[in-house]
Amino acid sequence: HHNPSLRLIHAQTAEDLRRAFAPGARPAGRRLVAFCTGVVVPEDVLDALSGPAYNFHPGPPTYPGSCAASFAVYDGARRFGATLHVMEARVDEGAIVEVDWVDVPDDPKLRYDALEVLAFKGALRLFERHARHLACDDGPLPTSDETWSGVKRTKAQATALREPPVDAPEDEIRRRFRAFGA
């Protein structure tokens, strides 16, 4: 919409990214934008870029890493959202451009999937606000004063919490189900 001459290349894997940024395939002005993906961008791909790469992370800076919505539900977080940040070699450590914060609904039955929808909508709002710059301006986006503050979590940690201990009380079983699913 903002730049009809823009050519988009969709990459679903690290190998797709390597092909897109292989020597000879890097015309000036090529930019990497990740949107709500679990693909970790290899360091050599980031190094091949002439400017910053950006990630629309479906979680706020208080929930870096994987399964942000699940851990937020498990922790009883009152605020959540989405983060637009510069990509660095280490996941969810780059300078933050903007955070779209939302209040978590006060619902004791709230499940992680409902929070994921809120984060996705926040990522869309961030994209709408920054799409023109990303499509039309080769310069970097300005960064904010927001910083990463949460514990970086992994998919393996989320998977481990799916199965409650056999002697877990019923409220803990329900809490884990709402946060991590069956």
Stockholm file with secondary structure:
# STOCKHOLM 1.0

chainA/1-182         HHNPSLRLIHAQTAEDLRRAFAPGARPAGRRLVAFCTGVVVPEDVLDALSGPAYNFHPGPPTYPGSCAASFAVYDGARRFGATLHVMEARVDEGAIVEVDWVDVPDDPKLRYDALEVLAFKGALRLFERHARHLACDDGPLPTSDETWSGVKRTKAQATALREPPVDAPEDEIRRRFRAFGA
#=GR chainA/1-182 SS CCCTTCCCCCCCSHHHHHHHTSTTSCCTTCCCEEESCCCCCCHHHHHHCSSCCEEEESSCTTSCBSCHHHHHHHHTCSEEEEEEEECCSSTTCSCEEEEEEEECCCCTTCCHHHHHHHHHHHHHHHHHHHHHHHHHCCSCCCCCSCCCCSCCBCHHHHHHHHSCCTTCCHHHHHHHHHHHCC
#=GC SS_cons         CCCTTCCCCCCCSHHHHHHHTSTTSCCTTCCCEEESCCCCCCHHHHHHCSSCCEEEESSCTTSCBSCHHHHHHHHTCSEEEEEEEECCSSTTCSCEEEEEEEECCCCTTCCHHHHHHHHHHHHHHHHHHHHHHHHHCCSCCCCCSCCCCSCCBCHHHHHHHHSCCTTCCHHHHHHHHHHHCC
//
